[in-house]
Each structure stands twice: as C-alpha cells, then as structure tokens.
Amino acid sequence: MLAELLAPPRSASEPHTERGYWRRLLPTLTLLACVTRIPSFTRPLWNPDEGYLAVQARLLAQGGELYDTVVDRKPPLVPWLYQAAFAVTGSESLTSVRVLAVVAQLLTAVLLASLARRRWGDTAGGTAGVLYLLVSVGLNPEDAQAATFEVFMLPCTTAAMWCADRRRWGSAGLAVAGAFLVKQTGGAVLVPVVWLCVSARGCLLQAPSREARAGGLVRLCAGVVVPVLGVAALTDPTGFLFWTVTGSGAYASFTGSEIHVLARGLTNAAILTLACAGLIPPVLRVLRLARTGAADLWLWPASSAGAVMLGFHFFGHYYLQLLPPLTLLATAALQILPRERMTHAVLTSAFCCALFLTWGLLAPRPELDHARKLADEVAIRTEPQERVLVWGIHPETYWLADRRPASRYLTAGLLTNYSGGRDGPQVGERYAVEGAWAIFREEMTERAPALVVDDSRGKPYGPRRVPGLRRLLAAGYEQAGMVEGAVLYVRSRT
C-alpha cells in the first residue's frame, strides 16, 4: 500500500526544510503538551504511586539503599528521577516532577511525529504528534495526570521504535533497556523492535544482508543487556532481581477478586475507548478495506496489550502504554482514507480531550482529602525525628506529614498481598513478599514507631485478619484517637 512505499533519498535542500518543519510543529506540540497537563498541577498528589515515589526519594536522599532499606516492585529509574528532582527543588512539592512529565509527554509526541513523518510525510507527522497529546489524558485523571512510571516509560518505548525504524540497533537496545528500567512491562517493545531488526522494514535503500541483520541483533542485545546489568550492579544484584522479577509471584496471580479485577479492567478499557473515539474508527474502517501497513504497526500495540494484561490487575495507568502504538496505527490508517477522515479524527479527539481535562480539573479526590487530614494529625502527635507506621495503602501520608516511616514496607500490601485491590482469599501474612515479616518484626523491635496508624478502615488487611499487626499493637500500644475511620495508636504508658 501507499503507506509502505520507500521514502525518497534526501536532497541537498532538505536540511532547511527539516528545520522549517520542526519550527512550525514544535511550538504547537509544546503548547498542547502544557495544556493537556494543566490538571496535574492542581493537586499535591494524584495517586498512591506518586506518594510512594516521593517517600522513596526522601529516604534515598537520607542515605537509604535501594532494594535494601528502600524497597518496591519497580526498577530504579523513576525513584532516582524523583530524588534528582527533589535535590534541585526540594521535596515539599511534586511540581518539578510534574514539569518533567510534561517534557516526557512532549518528547513522546515529537518521536511519534518524526516516526510517522519518515514513513508517510509531513502531514502524517503533525497528525501523529497532535493526536497522541490529545488522547494522552484519556483515562481517570488519577491515572493520566500522575507523574508516575508509565508517563516516563513512554518516551523510551517510542524512542526504541524510532531508532529501530532507522536501524540504529545499539540505540534501540538502550531505549528498550531504559523502558524496562522505568517499568518492567516497558520491555514489551522489544517484540516489534526485534521484528524490525530481522526484517527489511526501516531500510530506505535496500534490504540488509543476513550478516547485517545478525550484527544488528548483537548490537540490539548488547544495548538491552549491558545497561540492565549495570544498574543491577549499581544497586544490589540479588535485591534487584528479587524485587523486579522473581519476588512478585503472589502479586501477579489472577486468583482472588477475579470479578473485581475484571470489572476494573473493563471499566478502564471503556474509558480508554471513549478517549480514542477519534482513533478507533479509522483503524476499523481500514481493516475492512485493506492492510494498514507493516507488521510492526500491529506488533507494537499487540505487545503493549500483553503488557497491560500481565499481572492481571488492569489499573488505569497501565493502559497508557497502549497510546503511542494506537496513535501510530491510526495515523497509518488515515493515510489511505479521505482527508476529511483526518479532520474528523482530530476534532473528535480534541472534544474528548476537553472532556477529560474538565474531569481532571473538577473531580473531587476524597482519598487525598483523607490522607491530608490523617497527615495533619500525625504531624501534631509526633516530633519530626520520630518514626511512624501507617498501616494502609496510602504511603503519601508519610510525605504529607513529613515523617520518616518505621518500616521499609511503605504499604500494607507488601505484607499482606492486598496490593492490586485484592479483597479475596489471597490476602494475609502468608501471601506477603517472601521474608518480609521477619524483617518487619526486626524493624519494629529495633525502632518501634512512636505512632501506629491503622488506616485499613474495614479492608481485609486490618488487624482482625493480620495476627502480626494485632500482636504488635497489643504488646505496646493503646488507642489514642480516630480520623475518618483510621485508628491512631500511641505507645502504652505502662
């Protein structure tokens, strides 16, 4: 089809055309990236992931060691990014990382525009960049506006495809490694990248020889493996492997709360479908007429969909990984449809974008209000140097209260497997991260918290179902108050 015709060689006058093209497009994309991220600056926090990262960054700045005294099931790049941003601007606000999120979204749009332009021309490039930014907010605002893992993963996954399309295999490997080191599922982009490496797609002049493809695979593998091994060595190799790969078996299980998880997945898929109302019709239309381009245009969204389903949790922010490949696929489809289809796609996406921005600006955030009230009470009842244990799934309480956690396990999920919203049989001490309870009991003995906050509020990870927490409270604490259902315990006077 037309979308797969090889691009002509660049002429001597093309560098000037190139500069002119980007001088026209970049201001538009920059403005659009800023406008679509306005809601992100209207809340101190959007979700617990931001709170977790903020607390991690503070602990790292205070001498904590990743995968030892500072733990999470994620790779280290985003905690390091938060730490670096806080080092420059202070840790009292997330404004600095919100600005970095704007840059990440702009970079993703620019890479998509460049990728589409190389394949289908100037108009396609602008269309891809604009469409991506319009749909980038198309989820619950707490998922789309938060400065968390997926937002910083997308420039890496898109860069991997951009480099692969130009057969720059070492750079493509580095981008894949970067995506993986932001979040494990970012490594899914390796599937279309490998396909491009072993196929002739992406070469402007002639198909590469078998030797060239083999050499490309070697450079690609080296680009992926060397940075990952380097980061593992820089942290703690055993801890890195455990926390990012082998230690999440119970978390990734589908058993427990199946109906709840499936309902969440279908709801978020429906929200994303609404946001992509301008992208989906062109793709479906072309599916009925002809092929919509090279195999990588399908492998990228297919591998991203597999990454979204991995772990069977279906949180809304997982779906962000689908947006760049869907945008590129829709741009390819629009190339063989009448021009008015492109106008309709952009206008529909702009209308949906306005709806989601309004939602982000006006929607109440009751859990944030609760966390702020709880944090205020924690700050009143403790001194700045005292440690606190918040037994719940809102680590942002530590950050808002400016109090150091008594345990490396910042949420009760790591000690009960409640992570992921499970409320079924696989919640309890026996489903905790391997070895976590032994370390937790040691922490409570060595540095007993001045205040314990039971923020379970009737959830299945409360003291009634967690004997270890119940024993801790019975051994040295007495109830001292409540904040919207959260129970506060202070050390016993006797």
DOVEXVEX-977485 format. One record per residue (C-alpha): residue number from 1; x, y, z. Coordinates in nm, 2 decimals, always signed. Example, Ala and Ser with C-alpha at 12.3 -4.5 7.8 and 13.67 -1.06 7.14 Angstrom:
2
pos / u / v / w
1 / +1.23 / -0.45 / +0.78
2 / +1.37 / -0.11 / +0.71
***
This chain:
494
pos / u / v / w
1 / +0.00 / +0.00 / +0.00
2 / +0.09 / +0.37 / -0.02
3 / +0.20 / +0.38 / +0.34
4 / +0.47 / +0.13 / +0.28
5 / +0.64 / +0.29 / -0.02
6 / +1.01 / +0.36 / +0.04
7 / +1.09 / +0.72 / +0.12
8 / +1.30 / +0.90 / -0.15
9 / +1.66 / +1.00 / -0.08
10 / +1.71 / +1.33 / +0.09
11 / +1.80 / +1.62 / -0.13
12 / +2.06 / +1.89 / -0.06
13 / +1.78 / +2.14 / +0.03
14 / +1.61 / +1.90 / +0.28
15 / +1.80 / +2.01 / +0.60
16 / +1.65 / +2.36 / +0.56
17 / +1.30 / +2.20 / +0.50
18 / +1.36 / +1.99 / +0.81
19 / +1.43 / +2.29 / +1.03
20 / +1.13 / +2.47 / +0.89
21 / +0.90 / +2.18 / +0.96
22 / +1.01 / +2.15 / +1.32
23 / +1.00 / +2.52 / +1.38
24 / +0.63 / +2.51 / +1.28
25 / +0.54 / +2.19 / +1.46
26 / +0.73 / +2.21 / +1.79
27 / +0.55 / +2.52 / +1.93
28 / +0.22 / +2.36 / +1.86
29 / +0.32 / +2.03 / +2.03
30 / +0.47 / +2.22 / +2.32
31 / +0.16 / +2.42 / +2.38
32 / -0.06 / +2.12 / +2.36
33 / +0.16 / +1.92 / +2.60
34 / +0.14 / +2.20 / +2.85
35 / -0.24 / +2.24 / +2.82
36 / -0.31 / +1.87 / +2.85
37 / -0.11 / +1.85 / +3.17
38 / -0.27 / +2.15 / +3.34
39 / -0.48 / +1.94 / +3.58
40 / -0.16 / +1.76 / +3.70
41 / -0.05 / +2.09 / +3.88
42 / -0.38 / +2.14 / +4.06
43 / -0.34 / +1.86 / +4.32
44 / -0.05 / +1.80 / +4.55
45 / -0.08 / +1.43 / +4.47
46 / -0.29 / +1.22 / +4.23
47 / -0.24 / +0.86 / +4.34
48 / -0.05 / +0.65 / +4.59
49 / +0.22 / +0.57 / +4.34
50 / +0.33 / +0.94 / +4.34
51 / +0.33 / +0.92 / +4.72
52 / +0.53 / +0.61 / +4.72
53 / +0.79 / +0.76 / +4.49
54 / +0.81 / +1.08 / +4.69
55 / +0.87 / +0.89 / +5.01
56 / +1.13 / +0.67 / +4.84
57 / +1.31 / +0.97 / +4.71
58 / +1.33 / +1.12 / +5.06
59 / +1.46 / +0.80 / +5.20
60 / +1.73 / +0.77 / +4.93
61 / +1.84 / +1.13 / +4.99
62 / +1.87 / +1.04 / +5.36
63 / +2.11 / +0.76 / +5.29
64 / +1.86 / +0.47 / +5.22
65 / +1.97 / +0.19 / +4.99
66 / +1.75 / +0.07 / +4.71
67 / +1.63 / -0.29 / +4.73
68 / +1.76 / -0.30 / +5.09
69 / +1.62 / -0.03 / +5.32
70 / +1.41 / +0.12 / +5.04
71 / +1.21 / -0.13 / +4.85
72 / +0.94 / -0.16 / +4.58
73 / +0.85 / -0.39 / +4.30
74 / +0.97 / -0.15 / +4.04
75 / +1.31 / -0.08 / +3.87
76 / +1.51 / +0.22 / +3.99
77 / +1.50 / +0.49 / +3.73
78 / +1.18 / +0.67 / +3.84
79 / +1.28 / +0.68 / +4.21
80 / +1.62 / +0.82 / +4.11
81 / +1.44 / +1.07 / +3.89
82 / +1.23 / +1.19 / +4.18
83 / +1.54 / +1.20 / +4.40
84 / +1.72 / +1.42 / +4.15
85 / +1.43 / +1.65 / +4.11
86 / +1.40 / +1.69 / +4.48
87 / +1.77 / +1.76 / +4.51
88 / +1.72 / +2.06 / +4.29
89 / +1.38 / +2.20 / +4.40
90 / +1.32 / +2.04 / +4.74
91 / +1.08 / +1.76 / +4.84
92 / +0.79 / +1.97 / +4.96
93 / +0.62 / +1.97 / +4.62
94 / +0.59 / +1.75 / +4.32
95 / +0.59 / +2.04 / +4.08
96 / +0.94 / +1.96 / +3.95
97 / +0.85 / +1.60 / +3.85
98 / +0.52 / +1.73 / +3.71
99 / +0.73 / +1.95 / +3.48
100 / +0.94 / +1.65 / +3.38
101 / +0.62 / +1.46 / +3.30
102 / +0.52 / +1.74 / +3.06
103 / +0.86 / +1.70 / +2.89
104 / +0.82 / +1.33 / +2.88
105 / +0.48 / +1.36 / +2.70
106 / +0.62 / +1.62 / +2.46
107 / +0.92 / +1.40 / +2.38
108 / +0.69 / +1.11 / +2.31
109 / +0.48 / +1.32 / +2.07
110 / +0.79 / +1.45 / +1.89
111 / +0.93 / +1.10 / +1.84
112 / +0.59 / +0.98 / +1.71
113 / +0.57 / +1.27 / +1.48
114 / +0.92 / +1.20 / +1.34
115 / +0.84 / +0.83 / +1.30
116 / +0.52 / +0.90 / +1.12
117 / +0.67 / +1.17 / +0.90
118 / +0.95 / +0.95 / +0.79
119 / +0.70 / +0.69 / +0.68
120 / +0.41 / +0.89 / +0.54
121 / +0.51 / +1.25 / +0.51
122 / +0.49 / +1.59 / +0.68
123 / +0.11 / +1.59 / +0.74
124 / +0.12 / +1.25 / +0.89
125 / +0.39 / +1.36 / +1.13
126 / +0.19 / +1.65 / +1.26
127 / -0.12 / +1.44 / +1.29
128 / +0.06 / +1.17 / +1.49
129 / +0.21 / +1.42 / +1.74
130 / -0.12 / +1.61 / +1.79
131 / -0.34 / +1.30 / +1.81
132 / -0.11 / +1.15 / +2.07
133 / -0.12 / +1.45 / +2.30
134 / -0.50 / +1.48 / +2.27
135 / -0.55 / +1.11 / +2.37
136 / -0.28 / +1.11 / +2.64
137 / -0.52 / +1.24 / +2.90
138 / -0.79 / +0.98 / +2.82
139 / -0.81 / +0.80 / +3.15
140 / -0.92 / +0.87 / +3.50
141 / -0.72 / +1.18 / +3.59
142 / -0.55 / +1.00 / +3.88
143 / -0.41 / +0.76 / +3.62
144 / -0.34 / +1.01 / +3.33
145 / -0.22 / +1.31 / +3.52
146 / +0.00 / +1.15 / +3.77
147 / +0.38 / +1.17 / +3.72
148 / +0.45 / +0.80 / +3.76
149 / +0.61 / +0.51 / +3.59
150 / +0.41 / +0.48 / +3.26
151 / +0.45 / +0.85 / +3.17
152 / +0.83 / +0.83 / +3.19
153 / +0.83 / +0.49 / +3.02
154 / +0.66 / +0.61 / +2.70
155 / +0.95 / +0.82 / +2.57
156 / +1.17 / +0.52 / +2.60
157 / +0.94 / +0.28 / +2.42
158 / +0.87 / +0.53 / +2.14
159 / +1.25 / +0.60 / +2.11
160 / +1.31 / +0.23 / +2.08
161 / +1.07 / +0.22 / +1.77
162 / +1.22 / +0.54 / +1.63
163 / +1.57 / +0.40 / +1.65
164 / +1.47 / +0.06 / +1.51
165 / +1.29 / +0.23 / +1.22
166 / +1.63 / +0.39 / +1.14
167 / +1.81 / +0.06 / +1.20
168 / +2.02 / +0.21 / +1.49
169 / +2.02 / -0.11 / +1.68
170 / +2.26 / -0.02 / +1.97
171 / +2.05 / +0.29 / +2.04
172 / +1.73 / +0.09 / +2.01
173 / +1.86 / -0.16 / +2.27
174 / +1.95 / +0.13 / +2.50
175 / +1.59 / +0.26 / +2.47
176 / +1.44 / -0.08 / +2.54
177 / +1.66 / -0.11 / +2.85
178 / +1.55 / +0.24 / +2.96
179 / +1.19 / +0.14 / +2.92
180 / +1.24 / -0.18 / +3.12
181 / +1.43 / +0.01 / +3.39
182 / +1.14 / +0.25 / +3.43
183 / +0.89 / -0.03 / +3.45
184 / +0.93 / -0.40 / +3.37
185 / +0.64 / -0.40 / +3.11
186 / +0.82 / -0.14 / +2.91
187 / +1.04 / -0.43 / +2.78
188 / +0.74 / -0.54 / +2.57
189 / +0.85 / -0.30 / +2.30
190 / +1.14 / -0.54 / +2.23
191 / +0.90 / -0.76 / +2.02
192 / +0.84 / -0.51 / +1.74
193 / +1.20 / -0.39 / +1.76
194 / +1.33 / -0.74 / +1.71
195 / +1.09 / -0.79 / +1.42
196 / +1.22 / -0.47 / +1.26
197 / +1.58 / -0.59 / +1.31
198 / +1.53 / -0.92 / +1.13
199 / +1.31 / -0.78 / +0.85
200 / +1.38 / -0.54 / +0.57
201 / +1.14 / -0.27 / +0.71
202 / +1.30 / +0.05 / +0.81
203 / +1.58 / +0.05 / +0.54
204 / +1.54 / +0.33 / +0.29
205 / +1.76 / +0.19 / +0.01
206 / +1.79 / -0.19 / +0.02
207 / +1.72 / -0.48 / +0.24
208 / +2.00 / -0.56 / +0.48
209 / +2.20 / -0.88 / +0.43
210 / +2.19 / -1.17 / +0.67
211 / +2.52 / -1.07 / +0.82
212 / +2.39 / -0.72 / +0.87
213 / +2.08 / -0.85 / +1.05
214 / +2.29 / -1.08 / +1.27
215 / +2.52 / -0.78 / +1.36
216 / +2.21 / -0.57 / +1.43
217 / +2.08 / -0.84 / +1.67
218 / +2.41 / -0.85 / +1.85
219 / +2.41 / -0.47 / +1.89
220 / +2.05 / -0.47 / +2.00
221 / +2.11 / -0.74 / +2.26
222 / +2.41 / -0.56 / +2.39
223 / +2.22 / -0.24 / +2.41
224 / +1.95 / -0.41 / +2.62
225 / +2.16 / -0.63 / +2.85
226 / +2.45 / -0.40 / +2.94
227 / +2.25 / -0.12 / +3.10
228 / +2.03 / -0.36 / +3.29
229 / +2.33 / -0.55 / +3.43
230 / +2.50 / -0.22 / +3.51
231 / +2.20 / -0.09 / +3.70
232 / +2.17 / -0.42 / +3.89
233 / +2.54 / -0.40 / +3.99
234 / +2.49 / -0.03 / +4.09
235 / +2.22 / -0.12 / +4.33
236 / +2.22 / -0.48 / +4.47
237 / +2.21 / -0.76 / +4.21
238 / +2.03 / -1.00 / +4.43
239 / +1.78 / -0.75 / +4.56
240 / +1.73 / -0.60 / +4.21
241 / +1.65 / -0.95 / +4.07
242 / +1.41 / -1.03 / +4.35
243 / +1.22 / -0.71 / +4.36
244 / +1.19 / -0.65 / +3.99
245 / +1.14 / -1.01 / +3.86
246 / +1.12 / -1.31 / +4.10
247 / +0.96 / -1.17 / +4.41
248 / +0.61 / -1.09 / +4.28
249 / +0.45 / -1.43 / +4.22
250 / +0.15 / -1.38 / +4.45
251 / +0.10 / -1.02 / +4.33
252 / +0.08 / -1.13 / +3.97
253 / -0.16 / -1.41 / +4.04
254 / -0.51 / -1.39 / +3.89
255 / -0.66 / -1.58 / +4.19
256 / -0.86 / -1.37 / +4.43
257 / -1.11 / -1.10 / +4.35
258 / -1.15 / -1.21 / +3.99
259 / -1.48 / -1.03 / +3.94
260 / -1.34 / -0.71 / +4.10
261 / -1.03 / -0.72 / +3.88
262 / -1.22 / -0.79 / +3.56
263 / -1.47 / -0.51 / +3.63
264 / -1.18 / -0.27 / +3.68
265 / -1.02 / -0.39 / +3.35
266 / -1.34 / -0.35 / +3.15
267 / -1.42 / -0.01 / +3.31
268 / -1.07 / +0.13 / +3.22
269 / -1.09 / -0.02 / +2.87
270 / -1.43 / +0.15 / +2.82
271 / -1.28 / +0.49 / +2.94
272 / -0.98 / +0.45 / +2.70
273 / -1.22 / +0.36 / +2.42
274 / -1.40 / +0.68 / +2.47
275 / -1.08 / +0.88 / +2.47
276 / -0.98 / +0.71 / +2.15
277 / -1.31 / +0.77 / +1.98
278 / -1.12 / +0.96 / +1.71
279 / -0.86 / +0.69 / +1.65
280 / -1.06 / +0.37 / +1.65
281 / -1.30 / +0.43 / +1.36
282 / -1.01 / +0.49 / +1.10
283 / -0.84 / +0.17 / +1.21
284 / -1.17 / -0.04 / +1.19
285 / -1.25 / +0.12 / +0.85
286 / -0.92 / +0.03 / +0.71
287 / -0.94 / -0.32 / +0.85
288 / -1.24 / -0.38 / +0.63
289 / -1.07 / -0.24 / +0.32
290 / -0.70 / -0.33 / +0.32
291 / -0.39 / -0.39 / +0.52
292 / -0.29 / -0.09 / +0.74
293 / +0.08 / -0.12 / +0.70
294 / +0.39 / -0.31 / +0.81
295 / +0.37 / -0.58 / +1.08
296 / +0.54 / -0.36 / +1.34
297 / +0.24 / -0.14 / +1.34
298 / +0.04 / -0.43 / +1.48
299 / +0.31 / -0.59 / +1.68
300 / +0.37 / -0.28 / +1.89
301 / +0.00 / -0.24 / +2.01
302 / -0.03 / -0.62 / +2.05
303 / +0.28 / -0.65 / +2.27
304 / +0.17 / -0.34 / +2.46
305 / -0.17 / -0.50 / +2.52
306 / +0.00 / -0.81 / +2.65
307 / +0.20 / -0.59 / +2.89
308 / -0.12 / -0.43 / +3.01
309 / -0.27 / -0.77 / +3.09
310 / +0.05 / -0.90 / +3.26
311 / -0.02 / -0.94 / +3.63
312 / -0.40 / -0.93 / +3.59
313 / -0.45 / -0.60 / +3.77
314 / -0.57 / -0.37 / +3.49
315 / -0.51 / -0.04 / +3.67
316 / -0.59 / +0.26 / +3.45
317 / -0.24 / +0.39 / +3.43
318 / -0.13 / +0.05 / +3.28
319 / -0.33 / +0.14 / +2.97
320 / -0.11 / +0.45 / +2.89
321 / +0.13 / +0.21 / +2.73
322 / -0.12 / +0.15 / +2.45
323 / -0.15 / +0.51 / +2.34
324 / +0.17 / +0.56 / +2.13
325 / +0.12 / +0.25 / +1.92
326 / -0.25 / +0.31 / +1.88
327 / -0.18 / +0.66 / +1.77
328 / +0.08 / +0.54 / +1.51
329 / -0.16 / +0.27 / +1.39
330 / -0.44 / +0.53 / +1.35
331 / -0.21 / +0.77 / +1.16
332 / -0.12 / +0.48 / +0.92
333 / -0.49 / +0.41 / +0.86
334 / -0.57 / +0.78 / +0.80
335 / -0.32 / +0.78 / +0.51
336 / -0.54 / +0.57 / +0.28
337 / -0.87 / +0.73 / +0.38
338 / -1.03 / +1.06 / +0.25
339 / -0.88 / +1.37 / +0.40
340 / -1.20 / +1.46 / +0.59
341 / -1.14 / +1.15 / +0.80
342 / -0.83 / +1.30 / +0.94
343 / -1.01 / +1.62 / +1.02
344 / -1.28 / +1.42 / +1.19
345 / -1.03 / +1.22 / +1.39
346 / -0.85 / +1.53 / +1.52
347 / -1.18 / +1.72 / +1.61
348 / -1.32 / +1.41 / +1.79
349 / -1.00 / +1.36 / +1.98
350 / -1.00 / +1.73 / +2.08
351 / -1.35 / +1.71 / +2.20
352 / -1.28 / +1.40 / +2.41
353 / -0.96 / +1.57 / +2.54
354 / -1.16 / +1.86 / +2.66
355 / -1.40 / +1.63 / +2.85
356 / -1.11 / +1.46 / +3.03
357 / -0.94 / +1.79 / +3.11
358 / -1.27 / +1.91 / +3.26
359 / -1.29 / +1.59 / +3.46
360 / -0.93 / +1.64 / +3.59
361 / -1.00 / +2.00 / +3.69
362 / -1.33 / +1.94 / +3.87
363 / -1.34 / +1.59 / +4.00
364 / -1.31 / +1.56 / +4.38
365 / -1.04 / +1.34 / +4.53
366 / -1.18 / +1.21 / +4.86
367 / -0.88 / +0.98 / +4.93
368 / -0.64 / +1.27 / +4.90
369 / -0.85 / +1.47 / +5.14
370 / -0.85 / +1.18 / +5.39
371 / -0.47 / +1.14 / +5.35
372 / -0.42 / +1.51 / +5.42
373 / -0.63 / +1.51 / +5.73
374 / -0.45 / +1.20 / +5.86
375 / -0.11 / +1.35 / +5.79
376 / -0.21 / +1.67 / +5.98
377 / -0.30 / +1.45 / +6.28
378 / +0.02 / +1.25 / +6.25
379 / +0.23 / +1.57 / +6.24
380 / +0.05 / +1.71 / +6.55
381 / +0.10 / +1.39 / +6.75
382 / +0.47 / +1.32 / +6.67
383 / +0.80 / +1.51 / +6.66
384 / +0.99 / +1.55 / +6.34
385 / +1.26 / +1.30 / +6.44
386 / +1.01 / +1.03 / +6.54
387 / +0.92 / +0.74 / +6.32
388 / +0.56 / +0.65 / +6.23
389 / +0.40 / +0.33 / +6.09
390 / +0.10 / +0.39 / +5.86
391 / -0.07 / +0.05 / +5.81
392 / -0.26 / +0.12 / +5.48
393 / -0.22 / +0.16 / +5.11
394 / -0.16 / +0.54 / +5.11
395 / +0.21 / +0.60 / +5.16
396 / +0.16 / +0.96 / +5.07
397 / +0.06 / +1.01 / +5.44
398 / +0.43 / +0.99 / +5.53
399 / +0.52 / +1.25 / +5.27
400 / +0.24 / +1.49 / +5.36
401 / +0.32 / +1.46 / +5.73
402 / +0.70 / +1.49 / +5.67
403 / +0.76 / +1.19 / +5.90
404 / +1.00 / +0.90 / +5.84
405 / +0.84 / +0.56 / +5.81
406 / +0.93 / +0.30 / +6.07
407 / +0.95 / +0.02 / +5.81
408 / +1.09 / -0.02 / +5.46
409 / +0.75 / -0.16 / +5.36
410 / +0.56 / +0.16 / +5.28
411 / +0.22 / -0.01 / +5.23
412 / +0.04 / -0.30 / +5.40
413 / +0.01 / -0.46 / +5.05
414 / +0.37 / -0.57 / +5.06
415 / +0.30 / -0.75 / +5.39
416 / -0.05 / -0.89 / +5.30
417 / -0.07 / -0.90 / +4.92
418 / -0.36 / -0.66 / +4.93
419 / -0.17 / -0.47 / +4.66
420 / -0.38 / -0.46 / +4.34
421 / -0.70 / -0.42 / +4.53
422 / -0.75 / -0.78 / +4.62
423 / -1.02 / -0.85 / +4.87
424 / -1.04 / -1.22 / +4.84
425 / -0.87 / -1.53 / +4.99
426 / -0.52 / -1.43 / +4.89
427 / -0.48 / -1.16 / +5.14
428 / -0.29 / -1.22 / +5.46
429 / +0.05 / -1.27 / +5.61
430 / +0.11 / -1.60 / +5.42
431 / +0.09 / -1.41 / +5.09
432 / +0.33 / -1.13 / +5.18
433 / +0.66 / -1.07 / +5.00
434 / +0.89 / -1.36 / +5.09
435 / +1.08 / -1.29 / +5.41
436 / +0.90 / -0.96 / +5.47
437 / +0.75 / -1.04 / +5.81
438 / +1.08 / -1.15 / +5.96
439 / +1.23 / -0.82 / +5.86
440 / +0.93 / -0.62 / +5.97
441 / +0.93 / -0.77 / +6.32
442 / +1.30 / -0.69 / +6.34
443 / +1.23 / -0.33 / +6.24
444 / +0.95 / -0.30 / +6.50
445 / +1.19 / -0.42 / +6.77
446 / +1.49 / -0.21 / +6.68
447 / +1.30 / +0.12 / +6.61
448 / +0.95 / +0.09 / +6.75
449 / +0.73 / +0.37 / +6.59
450 / +0.61 / +0.65 / +6.82
451 / +0.27 / +0.63 / +6.64
452 / +0.09 / +0.35 / +6.46
453 / -0.20 / +0.44 / +6.23
454 / -0.44 / +0.16 / +6.13
455 / -0.58 / +0.30 / +5.81
456 / -0.74 / -0.03 / +5.69
457 / -1.09 / +0.11 / +5.75
458 / -1.26 / -0.23 / +5.73
459 / -1.04 / -0.37 / +5.45
460 / -0.92 / -0.73 / +5.47
461 / -0.57 / -0.63 / +5.57
462 / -0.68 / -0.49 / +5.91
463 / -0.56 / -0.62 / +6.25
464 / -0.85 / -0.86 / +6.27
465 / -0.71 / -1.07 / +5.99
466 / -0.34 / -0.99 / +6.04
467 / -0.21 / -1.16 / +6.37
468 / +0.13 / -1.00 / +6.34
469 / -0.01 / -0.64 / +6.35
470 / -0.25 / -0.74 / +6.62
471 / +0.03 / -0.87 / +6.84
472 / +0.24 / -0.55 / +6.77
473 / -0.05 / -0.33 / +6.89
474 / -0.13 / -0.55 / +7.19
475 / +0.23 / -0.56 / +7.31
476 / +0.30 / -0.19 / +7.34
477 / +0.03 / +0.04 / +7.21
478 / -0.31 / +0.19 / +7.32
479 / -0.57 / +0.36 / +7.11
480 / -0.55 / +0.74 / +7.11
481 / -0.80 / +0.86 / +6.86
482 / -0.96 / +0.83 / +6.51
483 / -0.95 / +1.02 / +6.19
484 / -1.23 / +0.93 / +5.95
485 / -1.22 / +0.57 / +6.04
486 / -0.84 / +0.54 / +6.07
487 / -0.74 / +0.44 / +6.42
488 / -0.43 / +0.60 / +6.59
489 / -0.22 / +0.41 / +6.85
490 / +0.04 / +0.56 / +7.07
491 / +0.29 / +0.37 / +7.30
492 / +0.14 / +0.25 / +7.62
493 / +0.23 / +0.45 / +7.93
494 / +0.28 / +0.13 / +8.14
***
